Amino acid sequence: MTTPKCPLCGGLLELDDYLFQNVPLGYGRYESRQVYIYQCSECRLSAEYGETPEEARRYAEELISKFPPFLMVHPGDNLKLAFENDILTVIGKDTDRGKLYLENCRGDVEIATPDDVDQWPWELEQKGGSNDI
């Protein structure tokens, strides 16, 4: 299972399990329960807390899904355009104008809009690290 990336800054959403919730038992007594939350290590964006790590992950994925794909792309990510056969690397983006600045394998720079993208980074088959086949 891969660690989810922050849709705002591209940092890692890490599981924090050092949180406790006080559940009232009545008569001024409380029971402390451990809860889990995914939080960005860079910008501190947080999802809802869950009572299990699986529930916390589901909340994190739900949060990520609310962001448009354009905002979830960061420099260094690879994507494929509808009119290109090559995989292109994101070198920058202009969020005000909705433009992606991409570099192909020859070093040429191209400008594209989110509508031009055929496959986003999470749709491409990722190979690397110890999972190479």
C-alpha positions, 0 to 999 in steps of 0.5 A: 500500500502506497502512502497518499500524497497531499493534494496541496503541496505534494508532501506525504500524508502520514498516519498519526497514531498518537491521538486520543479522544475522550469519550464521556461515560457520564458523571464527569468520567471519560474513557480515552480511546486512541484515534488515527489521522492522516496528516501532511508532513509539509503543510499540515493538511489533515483528514478526519480521524478514524477509529482504525487505521483503515478508516483513517485511510478511507477518510484521507482518500475521500479528502484527496478525491475532492480536489481537482486533478490539476491541483494534485499534480506537482513538479516531477510528476509524469503524465500523458497528453491526448495528442502526445505519444511520449510521457511528459514531466511536469516542470511547473503550473500556473493555477491562475491560468490553468496551465501546465508546463511540461518537458518531454524526453528531448527537453522541449517545453510544452504548455497544456491545459487540464483538458489536454491530459489523457492520463494523470500520474496516478493513472499511469503504471508506476514502476520504480524502487524495489517493485521493478519487474 
